[in-house]
């Protein structure tokens, strides 16, 4: 009985993970899967610059936030010294335990939108 409960929780997390990856692909035309279920690149044009958001999912995603990095590196208030998006508006409200219904999808969508806006400034 207990093993079935744990298996159900793992399957539920796997379903959420897949749904969130699918959401990333639905909301962005230029998603390249670099490593299946782990690393993604979302390319976009920022003025005359070709840029990308590198999305890295830990094995614990969606229980942990994804790491989002801008490439090529940029200097912007929303990014840390490694060009990781850390403080885009809307992201600060996403709780540490982000496996609630749509918050991980929202996190990824907001990050992609934030960098697009950020690249225009």
MOPAC internal coordinates of N, CA, C and O (Angstrom, degrees):
PM7 1SCF
backbone

  N    0.0000 0     0.00 0     0.00 0    0    0    0
  C    1.4499 1     0.00 0     0.00 0    1    0    0
  C    1.5303 1   111.11 1     0.00 0    2    1    0
  O    1.2310 1   120.51 1   131.47 1    3    2    1
  N    1.3337 1   116.63 1   -48.53 1    3    2    1
  C    1.4606 1   119.57 1  -178.26 1    5    3    2
  C    1.5214 1   110.31 1   -64.09 1    6    5    3
  O    1.2310 1   120.07 1   139.24 1    7    6    5
  N    1.3415 1   117.48 1   -40.76 1    7    6    5
  C    1.4632 1   119.00 1   179.83 1    9    7    6
  C    1.5281 1   110.86 1   -62.46 1   10    9    7
  O    1.2310 1   119.74 1   145.09 1   11   10    9
  N    1.3209 1   118.09 1   -34.91 1   11   10    9
  C    1.4529 1   120.69 1   176.98 1   13   11   10
  C    1.5188 1   110.97 1   -66.13 1   14   13   11
  O    1.2310 1   119.86 1   142.36 1   15   14   13
  N    1.3189 1   117.87 1   -37.64 1   15   14   13
  C    1.4608 1   121.52 1   178.42 1   17   15   14
  C    1.5188 1   109.57 1   -63.62 1   18   17   15
  O    1.2310 1   120.23 1   130.86 1   19   18   17
  N    1.3497 1   117.16 1   -49.14 1   19   18   17
  C    1.4611 1   120.49 1   179.88 1   21   19   18
  C    1.5299 1   111.05 1   -63.21 1   22   21   19
  O    1.2310 1   120.63 1   139.26 1   23   22   21
  N    1.3295 1   116.40 1   -40.74 1   23   22   21
  C    1.4609 1   119.85 1   178.84 1   25   23   22
  C    1.5314 1   109.46 1   -62.25 1   26   25   23
  O    1.2310 1   120.05 1   139.66 1   27   26   25
  N    1.3163 1   117.52 1   -40.34 1   27   26   25
  C    1.4621 1   121.43 1   177.55 1   29   27   26
  C    1.5089 1   112.33 1   -62.50 1   30   29   27
  O    1.2310 1   119.85 1   140.34 1   31   30   29
  N    1.3383 1   117.90 1   -39.66 1   31   30   29
  C    1.4629 1   121.35 1   177.99 1   33   31   30
  C    1.5158 1   110.85 1   -66.01 1   34   33   31
  O    1.2310 1   120.34 1   137.71 1   35   34   33
  N    1.3379 1   116.96 1   -42.29 1   35   34   33
  C    1.4629 1   120.90 1   179.41 1   37   35   34
  C    1.5240 1   109.77 1   -64.58 1   38   37   35
  O    1.2310 1   120.00 1   136.46 1   39   38   37
  N    1.3150 1   117.61 1   -43.54 1   39   38   37
  C    1.4564 1   120.88 1   178.79 1   41   39   38
  C    1.5244 1   110.28 1   -63.12 1   42   41   39
  O    1.2310 1   120.40 1   140.90 1   43   42   41
  N    1.3299 1   116.84 1   -39.10 1   43   42   41
  C    1.4500 1   120.69 1   179.32 1   45   43   42
  C    1.5274 1   110.58 1   -62.71 1   46   45   43
  O    1.2310 1   119.69 1   136.58 1   47   46   45
  N    1.3249 1   118.19 1   -43.42 1   47   46   45
  C    1.4597 1   122.22 1   177.88 1   49   47   46
  C    1.5258 1   109.47 1   -64.34 1   50   49   47
  O    1.2310 1   119.86 1   139.16 1   51   50   49
  N    1.3137 1   117.87 1   -40.84 1   51   50   49
  C    1.4624 1   121.39 1   179.01 1   53   51   50
  C    1.5317 1   111.01 1   -62.67 1   54   53   51
  O    1.2310 1   120.62 1   140.41 1   55   54   53
  N    1.3236 1   116.41 1   -39.59 1   55   54   53
  C    1.4679 1   120.86 1   178.16 1   57   55   54
  C    1.5226 1   109.54 1   -65.04 1   58   57   55
  O    1.2310 1   120.22 1   136.36 1   59   58   57
  N    1.3341 1   117.18 1   -43.64 1   59   58   57
  C    1.4635 1   120.78 1   178.61 1   61   59   58
  C    1.5231 1   110.87 1   -63.17 1   62   61   59
  O    1.2310 1   120.67 1   138.68 1   63   62   61
  N    1.3178 1   116.33 1   -41.32 1   63   62   61
  C    1.4674 1   120.82 1   179.16 1   65   63   62
  C    1.5252 1   110.12 1   -59.80 1   66   65   63
  O    1.2310 1   120.46 1   131.35 1   67   66   65
  N    1.3207 1   116.73 1   -48.65 1   67   66   65
  C    1.4611 1   120.91 1   179.88 1   69   67   66
  C    1.5149 1   111.19 1   -62.34 1   70   69   67
  O    1.2310 1   120.30 1   136.83 1   71   70   69
  N    1.3306 1   117.03 1   -43.17 1   71   70   69
  C    1.4614 1   120.76 1  -179.81 1   73   71   70
  C    1.5304 1   110.48 1   -60.89 1   74   73   71
  O    1.2310 1   120.39 1   140.48 1   75   74   73
  N    1.3148 1   116.86 1   -39.52 1   75   74   73
  C    1.4632 1   120.74 1  -178.44 1   77   75   74
  C    1.5216 1   111.62 1   -71.64 1   78   77   75
  O    1.2310 1   120.16 1   143.33 1   79   78   77
  N    1.3132 1   117.31 1   -36.67 1   79   78   77
  C    1.4664 1   120.63 1   174.62 1   81   79   78
  C    1.5251 1   109.40 1   -64.89 1   82   81   79
  O    1.2310 1   120.67 1   136.87 1   83   82   81
  N    1.3273 1   116.33 1   -43.13 1   83   82   81
  C    1.4644 1   120.20 1   177.16 1   85   83   82
  C    1.5237 1   111.34 1   -60.36 1   86   85   83
  O    1.2310 1   120.58 1   141.60 1   87   86   85
  N    1.3408 1   116.49 1   -38.40 1   87   86   85
  C    1.4675 1   121.01 1   178.31 1   89   87   86
  C    1.5180 1   110.59 1   -62.64 1   90   89   87
  O    1.2310 1   120.22 1   137.59 1   91   90   89
  N    1.3114 1   117.18 1   -42.41 1   91   90   89
  C    1.4643 1   121.42 1   177.18 1   93   91   90
  C    1.5284 1   109.71 1   -56.77 1   94   93   91
  O    1.2310 1   120.59 1   135.48 1   95   94   93
  N    1.3231 1   116.48 1   -44.52 1   95   94   93
  C    1.4657 1   121.06 1  -178.41 1   97   95   94
  C    1.5251 1   112.10 1   -70.00 1   98   97   95
  O    1.2310 1   120.24 1   144.86 1   99   98   97
  N    1.3300 1   117.14 1   -35.14 1   99   98   97
  C    1.4602 1   121.18 1  -179.15 1  101   99   98
  C    1.5288 1   111.09 1   -68.24 1  102  101   99
  O    1.2310 1   120.23 1   138.61 1  103  102  101
  N    1.3186 1   117.16 1   -41.39 1  103  102  101
  C    1.4553 1   121.01 1  -175.21 1  105  103  102
  C    1.5215 1   113.38 1   -84.46 1  106  105  103
  O    1.2310 1   119.55 1   175.93 1  107  106  105
  N    1.2964 1   118.47 1    -4.07 1  107  106  105
  C    1.4644 1   122.08 1  -178.22 1  109  107  106
  C    1.5204 1   110.25 1  -139.40 1  110  109  107
  O    1.2310 1   120.87 1   -51.94 1  111  110  109
  N    1.3184 1   115.95 1   128.06 1  111  110  109
  C    1.4571 1   120.63 1  -179.10 1  113  111  110
  C    1.5208 1   113.19 1   -75.59 1  114  113  111
  O    1.2310 1   120.23 1   152.48 1  115  114  113
  N    1.3207 1   117.17 1   -27.52 1  115  114  113
  C    1.4536 1   120.93 1  -169.87 1  117  115  114
  C    1.5211 1   112.86 1  -106.40 1  118  117  115
  O    1.2310 1   119.72 1  -130.67 1  119  118  117
  N    1.3092 1   118.14 1    49.33 1  119  118  117
  C    1.4578 1   121.02 1   180.00 1  121  119  118
  C    1.5281 1   109.25 1   -93.13 1  122  121  119
  O    1.2310 1   121.64 1   -53.52 1  123  122  121
  N    1.3179 1   114.48 1   126.48 1  123  122  121
  C    1.4657 1   120.73 1   176.59 1  125  123  122
  C    1.5265 1   107.23 1  -114.50 1  126  125  123
  O    1.2310 1   121.08 1   -54.17 1  127  126  125
  N    1.3183 1   115.54 1   125.83 1  127  126  125
  C    1.4623 1   119.87 1   177.84 1  129  127  126
  C    1.5259 1   107.89 1   -86.00 1  130  129  127
  O    1.2310 1   120.88 1   -68.07 1  131  130  129
  N    1.3338 1   115.92 1   111.93 1  131  130  129
  C    1.4615 1   120.50 1  -178.83 1  133  131  130
  C    1.5239 1   111.53 1   -84.79 1  134  133  131
  O    1.2310 1   121.07 1   137.83 1  135  134  133
  N    1.3327 1   115.56 1   -42.17 1  135  134  133
  C    1.4678 1   122.49 1   173.67 1  137  135  134
  C    1.5153 1   106.79 1  -138.17 1  138  137  135
  O    1.2310 1   120.67 1   -57.74 1  139  138  137
  N    1.3189 1   116.33 1   122.26 1  139  138  137
  C    1.4559 1   121.80 1  -174.02 1  141  139  138
  C    1.5285 1   111.99 1   -51.17 1  142  141  139
  O    1.2310 1   121.38 1   -52.31 1  143  142  141
  N    1.3341 1   114.96 1   127.69 1  143  142  141
  C    1.4674 1   123.95 1   177.85 1  145  143  142
  C    1.5251 1   114.07 1    64.26 1  146  145  143
  O    1.2310 1   119.60 1  -167.38 1  147  146  145
  N    1.3461 1   118.36 1    12.62 1  147  146  145
  C    1.4651 1   120.48 1  -176.69 1  149  147  146
  C    1.5319 1   112.18 1  -131.18 1  150  149  147
  O    1.2310 1   119.95 1   120.65 1  151  150  149
  N    1.3247 1   117.70 1   -59.35 1  151  150  149
  C    1.4628 1   121.79 1  -172.68 1  153  151  150
  C    1.5211 1   111.44 1  -122.55 1  154  153  151
  O    1.2310 1   121.73 1   -47.54 1  155  154  153
  N    1.3427 1   114.30 1   132.46 1  155  154  153
  C    1.4590 1   121.31 1  -179.46 1  157  155  154
  C    1.5161 1   109.28 1  -133.86 1  158  157  155
  O    1.2310 1   121.24 1   -27.90 1  159  158  157
  N    1.3186 1   115.23 1   152.10 1  159  158  157
  C    1.4594 1   121.53 1   176.35 1  161  159  158
  C    1.5167 1   107.23 1  -124.69 1  162  161  159
  O    1.2310 1   120.58 1   -52.80 1  163  162  161
  N    1.3329 1   116.50 1   127.20 1  163  162  161
  C    1.4582 1   121.91 1   177.71 1  165  163  162
  C    1.5241 1   106.91 1  -112.43 1  166  165  163
  O    1.2310 1   120.71 1   -71.94 1  167  166  165
  N    1.3236 1   116.25 1   108.06 1  167  166  165
  C    1.4595 1   120.96 1  -177.08 1  169  167  166
  C    1.5164 1   110.56 1   -89.84 1  170  169  167
  O    1.2310 1   121.05 1   -32.80 1  171  170  169
  N    1.3386 1   115.59 1   147.20 1  171  170  169
  C    1.4576 1   120.82 1   175.74 1  173  171  170
  C    1.5263 1   109.28 1  -157.26 1  174  173  171
  O    1.2310 1   121.53 1   -18.91 1  175  174  173
  N    1.3147 1   114.68 1   161.09 1  175  174  173
  C    1.4512 1   121.63 1   178.86 1  177  175  174
  C    1.5246 1   108.37 1   -97.58 1  178  177  175
  O    1.2310 1   120.25 1   -49.57 1  179  178  177
  N    1.3304 1   117.13 1   130.43 1  179  178  177
  C    1.4609 1   122.79 1   177.12 1  181  179  178
  C    1.5199 1   107.07 1  -121.41 1  182  181  179
  O    1.2310 1   120.84 1   -86.58 1  183  182  181
  N    1.3144 1   115.99 1    93.42 1  183  182  181
  C    1.4637 1   119.32 1  -173.63 1  185  183  182
  C    1.5056 1   108.72 1    65.64 1  186  185  183
  O    1.2310 1   120.29 1    58.63 1  187  186  185
  N    1.3191 1   117.05 1  -121.37 1  187  186  185
  C    1.4655 1   120.40 1   178.20 1  189  187  186
  C    1.5268 1   112.31 1   -97.87 1  190  189  187
  O    1.2310 1   120.48 1  -171.67 1  191  190  189
  N    1.3391 1   116.68 1     8.33 1  191  190  189
  C    1.4734 1   120.86 1  -178.74 1  193  191  190
  C    1.5281 1   110.85 1  -104.45 1  194  193  191
  O    1.2310 1   121.13 1   -43.06 1  195  194  193
  N    1.3044 1   115.45 1   136.94 1  195  194  193
  C    1.4611 1   121.86 1   172.26 1  197  195  194
  C    1.5264 1   106.35 1   -90.05 1  198  197  195
  O    1.2310 1   120.10 1   -56.30 1  199  198  197
  N    1.3324 1   117.41 1   123.70 1  199  198  197
  C    1.4577 1   121.55 1  -177.09 1  201  199  198
  C    1.5261 1   109.74 1  -130.31 1  202  201  199
  O    1.2310 1   121.55 1    -8.37 1  203  202  201
  N    1.3211 1   114.64 1   171.63 1  203  202  201
  C    1.4592 1   119.86 1   178.15 1  205  203  202
  C    1.5160 1   109.76 1  -151.55 1  206  205  203
  O    1.2310 1   121.65 1   -26.59 1  207  206  205
  N    1.3086 1   114.45 1   153.41 1  207  206  205
  C    1.4612 1   121.70 1   168.37 1  209  207  206
  C    1.5133 1   105.95 1  -107.42 1  210  209  207
  O    1.2310 1   121.14 1   -55.95 1  211  210  209
  N    1.3065 1   115.43 1   124.05 1  211  210  209
  C    1.4553 1   121.42 1   176.84 1  213  211  210
  C    1.5292 1   106.70 1   -92.95 1  214  213  211
  O    1.2310 1   120.32 1   -59.10 1  215  214  213
  N    1.3149 1   116.99 1   120.90 1  215  214  213
  C    1.4661 1   123.04 1  -178.35 1  217  215  214
  C    1.5198 1   107.84 1  -108.09 1  218  217  215
  O    1.2310 1   120.89 1   -60.78 1  219  218  217
  N    1.3293 1   115.90 1   119.22 1  219  218  217
  C    1.4670 1   120.83 1   178.97 1  221  219  218
  C    1.5207 1   109.26 1  -116.86 1  222  221  219
  O    1.2310 1   121.39 1   -55.95 1  223  222  221
  N    1.3231 1   114.95 1   124.05 1  223  222  221
  C    1.4590 1   121.32 1  -179.14 1  225  223  222
  C    1.5220 1   109.47 1  -105.34 1  226  225  223
  O    1.2310 1   120.73 1   -55.40 1  227  226  225
  N    1.3124 1   116.20 1   124.60 1  227  226  225
  C    1.4657 1   119.92 1   177.43 1  229  227  226
  C    1.5241 1   109.19 1   -74.12 1  230  229  227
  O    1.2310 1   119.78 1   -13.73 1  231  230  229
  N    1.3193 1   118.02 1   166.27 1  231  230  229
  C    1.4640 1   120.27 1   175.56 1  233  231  230
  C    1.5351 1   111.58 1   -59.78 1  234  233  231
  O    1.2310 1   120.03 1   157.65 1  235  234  233
  N    1.3310 1   117.54 1   -22.35 1  235  234  233
  C    1.4604 1   121.43 1  -178.94 1  237  235  234
  C    1.5210 1   113.99 1   -90.88 1  238  237  235
  O    1.2310 1   119.67 1   179.26 1  239  238  237
  N    1.3307 1   118.24 1    -0.74 1  239  238  237
  C    1.4590 1   120.88 1   176.16 1  241  239  238
  C    1.5261 1   108.63 1   -65.49 1  242  241  239
  O    1.2310 1   118.57 1   -47.09 1  243  242  241
  N    1.3086 1   120.33 1   132.91 1  243  242  241
  C    1.4463 1   130.74 1    16.88 1  245  243  242
  C    1.5321 1   115.47 1   -95.45 1  246  245  243
  O    1.2310 1   119.72 1  -167.36 1  247  246  245
  N    1.3151 1   118.13 1    12.64 1  247  246  245
  C    1.4587 1   119.66 1   177.47 1  249  247  246
  C    1.5255 1   111.22 1   -76.51 1  250  249  247
  O    1.2310 1   120.49 1   163.74 1  251  250  249
  N    1.3270 1   116.68 1   -16.26 1  251  250  249
  C    1.4612 1   123.21 1   175.51 1  253  251  250
  C    1.5195 1   108.63 1  -122.75 1  254  253  251
  O    1.2310 1   121.12 1   -30.04 1  255  254  253
  N    1.3155 1   115.47 1   149.96 1  255  254  253
  C    1.4600 1   120.22 1   178.02 1  257  255  254
  C    1.5278 1   109.95 1   -66.26 1  258  257  255
  O    1.2310 1   120.30 1   -32.24 1  259  258  257
  N    1.3324 1   117.04 1   147.76 1  259  258  257
  C    1.4643 1   119.27 1   173.60 1  261  259  258
  C    1.5251 1   109.61 1   -73.59 1  262  261  259
  O    1.2310 1   120.64 1   -22.69 1  263  262  261
  N    1.3149 1   116.37 1   157.31 1  263  262  261
  C    1.4617 1   121.23 1   173.29 1  265  263  262
  C    1.5207 1   105.81 1   -94.43 1  266  265  263
  O    1.2310 1   120.79 1   -53.36 1  267  266  265
  N    1.3298 1   116.10 1   126.64 1  267  266  265
  C    1.4585 1   121.93 1  -179.56 1  269  267  266
  C    1.5158 1   108.87 1  -120.33 1  270  269  267
  O    1.2310 1   121.02 1   -57.61 1  271  270  269
  N    1.3246 1   115.65 1   122.39 1  271  270  269
  C    1.4537 1   121.80 1  -175.81 1  273  271  270
  C    1.5231 1   108.93 1  -126.07 1  274  273  271
  O    1.2310 1   120.56 1   -41.23 1  275  274  273
  N    1.3251 1   116.54 1   138.77 1  275  274  273
  C    1.4540 1   121.85 1   178.99 1  277  275  274
  C    1.5235 1   108.90 1   -89.64 1  278  277  275
  O    1.2310 1   121.11 1   -42.87 1  279  278  277
  N    1.3260 1   115.48 1   137.13 1  279  278  277
  C    1.4606 1   120.99 1   177.96 1  281  279  278
  C    1.5243 1   108.76 1  -134.76 1  282  281  279
  O    1.2310 1   118.91 1   -46.47 1  283  282  281
  N    1.3231 1   119.68 1   133.53 1  283  282  281
  C    1.4534 1   126.50 1    -3.90 1  285  283  282
  C    1.5255 1   110.40 1   -66.24 1  286  285  283
  O    1.2310 1   120.51 1   -18.73 1  287  286  285
  N    1.3401 1   116.63 1   161.27 1  287  286  285
  C    1.4631 1   120.22 1  -177.28 1  289  287  286
  C    1.5312 1   111.96 1   -55.99 1  290  289  287
  O    1.2310 1   121.32 1   -38.14 1  291  290  289
  N    1.3285 1   115.08 1   141.86 1  291  290  289
  C    1.4561 1   120.69 1   177.65 1  293  291  290
  C    1.5232 1   108.90 1  -130.90 1  294  293  291
  O    1.2310 1   121.49 1   -18.43 1  295  294  293
  N    1.3088 1   114.75 1   161.57 1  295  294  293
  C    1.4527 1   120.96 1   173.33 1  297  295  294
  C    1.5205 1   106.80 1  -107.03 1  298  297  295
  O    1.2310 1   120.42 1   -62.25 1  299  298  297
  N    1.3191 1   116.81 1   117.75 1  299  298  297
  C    1.4589 1   121.43 1  -177.81 1  301  299  298
  C    1.5162 1   108.79 1  -157.37 1  302  301  299
  O    1.2310 1   119.53 1   -32.90 1  303  302  301
  N    1.3309 1   118.49 1   147.10 1  303  302  301
  C    1.4679 1   121.14 1  -179.13 1  305  303  302
  C    1.5323 1   114.01 1   -57.65 1  306  305  303
  O    1.2310 1   119.69 1   155.92 1  307  306  305
  N    1.3053 1   118.19 1   -24.08 1  307  306  305
  C    1.4683 1   120.67 1  -179.25 1  309  307  306
  C    1.5212 1   112.07 1   -82.83 1  310  309  307
  O    1.2310 1   119.86 1   168.81 1  311  310  309
  N    1.3388 1   117.87 1   -11.19 1  311  310  309
  C    1.4629 1   121.97 1  -175.92 1  313  311  310
  C    1.5178 1   110.56 1  -114.62 1  314  313  311
  O    1.2310 1   121.12 1   -32.21 1  315  314  313
  N    1.3304 1   115.46 1   147.79 1  315  314  313
  C    1.4668 1   119.49 1   174.96 1  317  315  314
  C    1.5270 1   109.47 1   -84.78 1  318  317  315
  O    1.2310 1   120.60 1     7.16 1  319  318  317
  N    1.3380 1   116.46 1  -172.84 1  319  318  317
  C    1.4662 1   120.78 1  -176.40 1  321  319  318
  C    1.5305 1   113.22 1   -66.42 1  322  321  319
  O    1.2310 1   119.82 1   168.22 1  323  322  321
  N    1.3311 1   117.95 1   -11.78 1  323  322  321
  C    1.4672 1   122.22 1   178.48 1  325  323  322
  C    1.5292 1   111.43 1  -103.03 1  326  325  323
  O    1.2310 1   120.80 1  -167.53 1  327  326  325
  N    1.3409 1   116.08 1    12.47 1  327  326  325
  C    1.4731 1   123.61 1  -177.30 1  329  327  326
  C    1.5240 1   112.66 1    63.53 1  330  329  327
  O    1.2310 1   120.30 1  -156.22 1  331  330  329
  N    1.3316 1   117.04 1    23.78 1  331  330  329
  C    1.4667 1   120.76 1   174.05 1  333  331  330
  C    1.5220 1   108.32 1   -85.96 1  334  333  331
  O    1.2310 1   120.90 1   -44.53 1  335  334  333
  N    1.3206 1   115.87 1   135.47 1  335  334  333
  C    1.4605 1   120.39 1   179.32 1  337  335  334
  C    1.5249 1   107.42 1   -75.83 1  338  337  335
  O    1.2310 1   121.34 1   -61.46 1  339  338  337
  N    1.3184 1   115.05 1   118.54 1  339  338  337
  C    1.4674 1   119.47 1  -175.71 1  341  339  338
  C    1.5185 1   113.74 1  -124.83 1  342  341  339
  O    1.2310 1   119.55 1   161.52 1  343  342  341
  N    1.3211 1   118.46 1   -18.48 1  343  342  341
  C    1.4630 1   117.42 1  -174.05 1  345  343  342
  C    1.5178 1   113.80 1  -143.54 1  346  345  343
  O    1.2310 1   119.56 1  -145.32 1  347  346  345
  N    1.3056 1   118.45 1    34.68 1  347  346  345
  C    1.4564 1   120.86 1   176.09 1  349  347  346
  C    1.5287 1   109.58 1   -67.64 1  350  349  347
  O    1.2310 1   120.23 1   -38.01 1  351  350  349
  N    1.3430 1   117.17 1   141.99 1  351  350  349
  C    1.4739 1   119.30 1   178.44 1  353  351  350
  C    1.5255 1   110.61 1   -54.01 1  354  353  351
  O    1.2310 1   120.72 1   -41.51 1  355  354  353
  N    1.3033 1   116.23 1   138.49 1  355  354  353
  C    1.4565 1   121.32 1  -178.40 1  357  355  354
  C    1.5132 1   112.41 1    96.13 1  358  357  355
  O    1.2310 1   120.07 1   150.11 1  359  358  357
  N    1.3252 1   117.48 1   -29.89 1  359  358  357
  C    1.4620 1   120.10 1  -179.03 1  361  359  358
  C    1.5212 1   111.39 1   -77.74 1  362  361  359
  O    1.2310 1   120.63 1   150.42 1  363  362  361
  N    1.3101 1   116.40 1   -29.58 1  363  362  361
  C    1.4556 1   119.86 1  -176.91 1  365  363  362
  C    1.5222 1   111.92 1   -65.58 1  366  365  363
  O    1.2310 1   120.06 1   159.52 1  367  366  365
  N    1.3264 1   117.49 1   -20.48 1  367  366  365
  C    1.4612 1   121.44 1  -179.85 1  369  367  366
  C    1.5218 1   112.98 1   -87.80 1  370  369  367
  O    1.2310 1   120.33 1   171.72 1  371  370  369
  N    1.3307 1   116.97 1    -8.28 1  371  370  369
  C    1.4617 1   119.79 1   179.40 1  373  371  370
  C    1.5205 1   107.49 1   -78.77 1  374  373  371
  O    1.2310 1   120.90 1   -58.45 1  375  374  373
  N    1.3139 1   115.89 1   121.55 1  375  374  373
  C    1.4619 1   119.75 1  -174.35 1  377  375  374
  C    1.5240 1   111.29 1   -70.08 1  378  377  375
  O    1.2310 1   121.43 1   -15.20 1  379  378  377
  N    1.3289 1   114.88 1   164.80 1  379  378  377
  C    1.4608 1   121.17 1   179.23 1  381  379  378
  C    1.5275 1   110.69 1   -61.73 1  382  381  379
  O    1.2310 1   120.23 1   141.94 1  383  382  381
  N    1.2973 1   117.16 1   -38.06 1  383  382  381
  C    1.4644 1   121.06 1   178.84 1  385  383  382
  C    1.5175 1   107.35 1   -96.16 1  386  385  383
  O    1.2310 1   120.27 1   -90.39 1  387  386  385
  N    1.3295 1   117.10 1    89.61 1  387  386  385
  C    1.4543 1   121.02 1  -167.42 1  389  387  386
  C    1.5255 1   114.64 1   -97.01 1  390  389  387
  O    1.2310 1   120.28 1  -158.21 1  391  390  389
  N    1.3054 1   117.07 1    21.79 1  391  390  389
  C    1.4631 1   117.63 1  -177.62 1  393  391  390
  C    1.5270 1   111.46 1   -84.98 1  394  393  391
  O    1.2310 1   119.88 1  -169.91 1  395  394  393
  N    1.3393 1   117.83 1    10.09 1  395  394  393
  C    1.4469 1   119.51 1   175.41 1  397  395  394
  C    1.5181 1   108.52 1   -63.57 1  398  397  395
  O    1.2310 1   120.20 1   -12.29 1  399  398  397
  N    1.2982 1   117.23 1   167.71 1  399  398  397
  C    1.4535 1   123.03 1  -165.45 1  401  399  398
  C    1.5295 1   116.11 1   -41.28 1  402  401  399
  O    1.2310 1   119.08 1   118.77 1  403  402  401
  N    1.3157 1   119.36 1   -61.23 1  403  402  401
  C    1.4601 1   120.28 1  -173.68 1  405  403  402
  C    1.5180 1   114.41 1  -121.12 1  406  405  403
  O    1.2310 1   119.38 1  -173.24 1  407  406  405
  N    1.3256 1   118.79 1     6.76 1  407  406  405
  C    1.4580 1   119.43 1  -171.94 1  409  407  406
  C    1.5234 1   113.36 1   -67.86 1  410  409  407
  O    1.2310 1   119.08 1   145.94 1  411  410  409
  N    1.3275 1   119.37 1   -34.06 1  411  410  409
  C    1.4693 1   119.96 1   178.42 1  413  411  410
  C    1.5202 1   110.78 1   -68.92 1  414  413  411
  O    1.2310 1   120.34 1   138.98 1  415  414  413
  N    1.3299 1   116.96 1   -41.02 1  415  414  413
  C    1.4580 1   119.18 1   176.21 1  417  415  414
  C    1.5150 1   108.85 1   -61.23 1  418  417  415
  O    1.2310 1   120.48 1   136.17 1  419  418  417
  N    1.3222 1   116.70 1   -43.83 1  419  418  417
  C    1.4461 1   121.49 1   179.97 1  421  419  418
  C    1.5189 1   110.30 1   -60.76 1  422  421  419
  O    1.2310 1   120.21 1   138.76 1  423  422  421
  N    1.3175 1   117.21 1   -41.24 1  423  422  421
  C    1.4684 1   121.93 1   179.42 1  425  423  422
  C    1.5187 1   110.54 1   -57.88 1  426  425  423
  O    1.2310 1   120.20 1   130.44 1  427  426  425
  N    1.3057 1   117.23 1   -49.56 1  427  426  425
  C    1.4641 1   121.13 1  -178.73 1  429  427  426
  C    1.5202 1   110.70 1   -65.74 1  430  429  427
  O    1.2310 1   120.03 1   135.24 1  431  430  429
  N    1.3257 1   117.54 1   -44.76 1  431  430  429
  C    1.4677 1   120.79 1  -178.79 1  433  431  430
  C    1.5211 1   110.60 1   -62.87 1  434  433  431
  O    1.2310 1   120.17 1   134.99 1  435  434  433
  N    1.3270 1   117.28 1   -45.01 1  435  434  433
  C    1.4617 1   120.70 1   179.93 1  437  435  434
  C    1.5271 1   110.21 1   -62.57 1  438  437  435
  O    1.2310 1   120.26 1   138.56 1  439  438  437
  N    1.3199 1   117.12 1   -41.44 1  439  438  437
  C    1.4645 1   119.56 1   179.92 1  441  439  438
  C    1.5127 1   111.49 1   -62.54 1  442  441  439
  O    1.2310 1   120.09 1   136.24 1  443  442  441
  N    1.3009 1   117.43 1   -43.76 1  443  442  441
  C    1.4599 1   120.60 1  -179.97 1  445  443  442
  C    1.5208 1   109.43 1   -63.41 1  446  445  443
  O    1.2310 1   120.31 1   135.00 1  447  446  445
  N    1.3243 1   117.01 1   -45.00 1  447  446  445
  C    1.4560 1   120.32 1   178.82 1  449  447  446
  C    1.5237 1   110.70 1   -65.72 1  450  449  447
  O    1.2310 1   120.07 1   140.36 1  451  450  449
  N    1.3143 1   117.46 1   -39.64 1  451  450  449
  C    1.4616 1   121.40 1  -177.98 1  453  451  450
  C    1.5142 1   111.57 1   -62.54 1  454  453  451
  O    1.2310 1   119.91 1   137.40 1  455  454  453
  N    1.3046 1   117.78 1   -42.60 1  455  454  453
  C    1.4621 1   119.46 1  -178.99 1  457  455  454
  C    1.5145 1   110.13 1   -70.04 1  458  457  455
  O    1.2310 1   119.79 1   146.14 1  459  458  457
  N    1.3090 1   118.01 1   -33.86 1  459  458  457
  C    1.4617 1   119.32 1   176.22 1  461  459  458
  C    1.5200 1   110.15 1   -62.44 1  462  461  459
  O    1.2310 1   120.57 1   136.44 1  463  462  461
  N    1.3136 1   116.52 1   -43.56 1  463  462  461
  C    1.4569 1   120.31 1   177.78 1  465  463  462
  C    1.5227 1   109.36 1   -66.62 1  466  465  463
  O    1.2310 1   120.90 1   134.25 1  467  466  465
  N    1.3174 1   115.88 1   -45.75 1  467  466  465
  C    1.4623 1   122.13 1  -177.62 1  469  467  466
  C    1.5304 1   110.69 1   -58.72 1  470  469  467
  O    1.2310 1   120.04 1   142.93 1  471  470  469
  N    1.2992 1   117.54 1   -37.07 1  471  470  469
  C    1.4654 1   120.56 1  -176.26 1  473  471  470
  C    1.5192 1   111.79 1   -72.54 1  474  473  471
  O    1.2310 1   120.04 1   162.43 1  475  474  473
  N    1.3331 1   117.54 1   -17.57 1  475  474  473
  C    1.4628 1   120.78 1  -179.77 1  477  475  474
  C    1.5233 1   111.01 1   -86.51 1  478  477  475
  O    1.2310 1   120.09 1   166.95 1  479  478  477
  N    1.3349 1   117.44 1   -13.05 1  479  478  477
  C    1.4650 1   119.39 1  -176.65 1  481  479  478
  C    1.5096 1   111.55 1   -91.43 1  482  481  479
  O    1.2310 1   120.10 1   180.00 1  483  482  481

